[in-house]
């Protein structure tokens, strides 16, 4: 098995867990990134999960045996104020 096959195999076997927080919202979306870079439900769930806190999001992922996740905060403030899009804050966190 060459390097690209190992990366592909790892991607299929271990989807990247992701938590999305929206500025000023009181909830977090919990899911994973699929092989097409789409945000979708965890393999163990039937839909993207919505929880009320970052602590609950981490606990949900830990209960499904995930050890790390990408945390992303999204905001539309720049665009609402007429400024250019500045991107979202992303960080990899240990659970």
C-alpha positions in Angstrom: 0.0 0.0 0.0 1.5 3.4 -1.0 1.2 6.7 0.9 -1.9 8.0 -1.0 -3.7 4.7 -0.5 -3.0 4.9 3.3 -4.3 8.5 3.4 -7.5 7.5 1.5 -8.0 4.4 3.8 -7.6 6.6 6.9 -10.1 9.1 5.5 -12.7 6.5 4.9 -12.1 4.8 8.3 -11.7 7.9 10.4 -13.9 10.8 9.4 -12.8 14.1 10.9 -15.2 15.1 13.7 -16.3 18.7 13.6 -18.1 21.2 15.9 -19.5 24.3 14.4 -20.5 27.3 16.5 -22.3 30.3 15.1 -21.7 33.8 16.5 -24.3 34.8 19.1 -26.1 31.5 18.8 -26.9 29.3 21.8 -26.2 26.0 20.1 -23.4 24.0 18.4 -23.7 21.7 15.5 -21.8 18.4 15.8 -21.0 16.1 12.8 -18.1 15.2 10.6 -16.4 16.0 7.4 -16.9 13.3 4.7 -14.5 12.4 1.9 -16.0 15.1 -0.3 -15.4 17.8 2.3 -19.1 18.1 3.2 -20.3 18.6 6.8 -22.6 15.6 7.5 -23.8 13.5 10.4 -21.5 11.3 12.5 -21.4 7.6 11.3 -23.2 6.7 14.5 -26.0 9.2 14.1 -28.9 9.7 11.7 -28.4 13.5 11.4 -26.2 16.3 12.4 -26.6 16.8 16.1 -27.5 20.1 17.7 -26.4 20.7 21.4 -26.6 23.6 23.7 -22.9 24.0 24.7 -19.3 23.3 23.7 -19.1 20.9 26.7 -22.1 18.9 25.4 -20.5 18.8 21.9 -17.3 17.4 23.3 -19.1 14.8 25.4 -21.1 13.6 22.4 -18.0 13.1 20.4 -16.2 11.4 23.3 -19.2 9.0 23.7 -18.6 8.0 20.0 -14.9 7.4 20.7 -13.5 10.5 18.9 -10.4 12.0 20.5 -9.9 15.2 18.4 -12.2 17.5 16.5 -12.1 20.6 14.4 -13.8 23.5 16.1 -15.0 26.2 13.8 -16.7 29.5 14.7 -18.7 31.2 11.9 -19.9 34.8 11.8 -21.5 37.0 9.3 -20.6 40.3 11.0 -17.9 41.3 8.4 -20.3 40.8 5.5 -23.2 42.5 7.3 -21.0 45.6 7.9 -19.9 45.6 4.2 -16.3 44.4 4.9 -14.7 41.6 2.8 -15.1 38.1 4.1 -12.3 37.3 6.5 -12.8 33.6 6.9 -13.9 31.5 9.9 -11.9 30.8 13.0 -10.8 27.1 13.1 -8.8 25.1 15.6 -8.2 21.4 16.2 -9.1 20.5 19.8 -8.5 17.4 22.0 -11.6 16.0 23.5 
